[in-house]
């Protein structure tokens, strides 16, 4: 007689375990740092008075890794996160290429950056993409205003490969920015602004 209630209680406990949702897997963290040994700095350093100013990014480019399917559709991976904000990675890459100079004068040249893309593109082609809009400002003069972008093709759905691809694209963007900034600062023509 007592076996039946014990059996029912055990069955109810087992059924309750089936109905309770399993907890989601913990987040996984990634850093997009590419190997700097592949890209040695061979260009001359930027002028010592040059400094990297604020690096901004839109709200959707935060800690969760972002994917994009079209020009108007973005999404986030629930368990894939950056160890730091994309703007921090961009700032570090720019300082690595331009040098950590600090402007001694308030009107010295400043590179201001806006992160436009730091994402995995799913369609039409699968790639890691970085885009950064740059303004080189000296006093009231805008010496350079341009968007730099780079992409790396991806195969499969390995998040580590996505992080490495974004790191390589970021390094390419930072090198292109450094080259353009050096060209814009030498020789310094009078500003028309």
Secondary structure as GFF3:
##gff-version 3
##sequence-region A 1 193
A	DSSP	alpha_helix	2	19	.	.	.	ID=ss1
A	DSSP	beta_strand	28	30	.	.	.	ID=ss2
A	DSSP	three_ten_helix	36	38	.	.	.	ID=ss3
A	DSSP	beta_strand	51	57	.	.	.	ID=ss4
A	DSSP	beta_strand	64	68	.	.	.	ID=ss5
A	DSSP	beta_strand	74	82	.	.	.	ID=ss6
A	DSSP	alpha_helix	86	98	.	.	.	ID=ss7
A	DSSP	beta_strand	109	121	.	.	.	ID=ss8
A	DSSP	beta_strand	127	138	.	.	.	ID=ss9
A	DSSP	beta_strand	141	153	.	.	.	ID=ss10
A	DSSP	alpha_helix	159	185	.	.	.	ID=ss11
###
